[in-house]
C-alpha cells in the first residue's frame, strides 16, 4: 500500500541501519519537493541507480524557507507524491531546517544532490557544505545527478496562482532587468555601510486574550487573559533589521529611569547593534501595551509615557553627541514616532550633518494631528504610508504621484516611498522623475506591526548604497512581505531568508 512507504524519521533510521547491516547500499535524497516535476523524477531515478535502497526525506512545512505562501503543498501531500514513485523505497518528513541530523541518523553510502548544488558558493544558506562534511564523516560520498532541471518556484509562480495577476506581471517585468543573483549581490554590497538609527525606543507588549463575549451588564467586550510577550520596537527594531545587512549599526535613543526596561532592551538587540542610550530622569521608557485576540486582531491599546517636552539638559546632551557623531555614518535612519524624544534642535543637526538621511514620521494615536514630515527641512529619503503622506500635504484627492512629488519637493528629498498595505508600495526617484509601483509581495499577513520600520530601514540602506530606486523598492517590499509573517518585532529579517525569497520571486 502507498502508506507503507511513509515512515517517521526514527523508523526510517531503523530501516537504514537494517539495510546497512545486510550489506545493502543506502542512498539518501533530501529536499522540499513542493511541486513534483520531471526534473525531480529523473533526479530520484538516477539516485536509485547508485544503490539498493533509496530513502527520501523532505523538509517539514514550518522549515520551508522560501517566503510567504510556500510551500504550496503541505508536507503530507508532498510525502505522498514522492512515495508514489516506484524508484523511492521509503519517505519521511524532516522537522529541522537542514538535513544534518537526517544524515547522522541514516549514515547513507550515497547522498544524492542535483548538479546545481555542486558549487557551495551558490548555496545561500551555507548548509550544503555542512551536509557534505557530515556525509564524509560517516564514510559516505556525495553524488551529483546531472539530469534535466526545472524550477519549482518558476512553475508555481506562473501556473499555480500563488500571486495575483498584477504581481505576476510586475515580477515578469522586473526579471527582464534584474536576476536573483544580481539583486542578492547588490544587497550584499551594503555590508560596507555604517549606519545610525536615531529615534524612539519602544517596548511593544502584547497581551494575548481569548474572547468571552459581552458582559452581563453593559455593552462591554470581556476577554480572558492568556499570556503576554514583550518586543523591542521603534528605533530598536529598525536597528535590528539593519544590523543583518550593513557593516555596523549604532542605535541612539532615550530611556526613562522608572522603569527603564534597559536590561530587557539590551537583551533584545542583535549582536551587531551598538546602543547609545540617553536617560530621562523620573520618566518611563515608552511602553505600548496591546490587547490582542487569538488572530492577533488588536482590541485595545494603552500607552505608558509622558507627553511633556524632553528636559532641556537631556536635549543638550543628545545634541552634543549628534554634533560629534552624525558625520561618521554613511546613513542615518530616523523612525520618528513623534513621542517627544526628537526635538527641533536635534532635527537641525541631523538635517545639516547626515550624509544620507532616511526619515519616517509616523502618525499614531499619541501624536495624531501634530506630527508630519515637514518637521524635517531636508531628507534624502522619505518613507510614509498613504494617510501620513496625505496628512502632510492636506490633500485627499490628487493622485499619489502628485502628492508624493509635492511632499518630496518640500523637504528636498531625492527619493520618496509610499507604503500602501495590501496595495503594495510606490517609489519615486525625484531627480530622474521616475515612479515604480511594487504590488504587495506577501500572500498572507500575520501581523503588520513593524513592517513600515522594516521597509524604511531596508529601502534606506539600499538607496544609501547607491542601488537603483526600483531595486530598493523591490528588496524593501520583499523584506516587508517577510516581516508581516512575524508577530510584532519578535525577530529581525534574516538575510538568508530574504535571499531565498528573492530567488523564489525571480525564478
Secondary structure, DSSP 8 states (H G I E B T S, - for coil): -GGGGB--HHHHHHHHHHHHHTT--EEEEEE--SS--HHHHHHHHHHHTTSSEEEEEEE-GGG--S-TT--SS-HHHHHHHHHTSTT--EEEEE-SSSSHHHHHHH--SEEEEEGGGS-GGG-SSSHHHHHHHHHHHTT-EEEEE------HHHHHHHHS-SS-HHHHHHHHHHHHH--HHHHHHHHHGGGG-EEEEES-EEEEEEEEEEEEEE-SSSS-EEEEEEEEEEEEEEHHHHHHHHHTTSSEEEEEEEEESTT--HHHHHHHS-TTEEEEEEEETT----EEEEEE-TT--EEEEEEES--S---HHHHHHHHHHHHHHGGG-SEEEEEE--SS-S-HHHHHHHHHH-SSEEEEE---TTTTTT--GGG-S--SEEEEEHHHHHHHHT-SSS-HHHHHHHHHHHHT-SEEEEE-GGG-EEEEETTTTEEEEE----S--S--TTHHHHHHHHHHHHHHTT--HHHHHHHHHHHHHHHTTSSTTSS---HHHHHHHHHHHH-
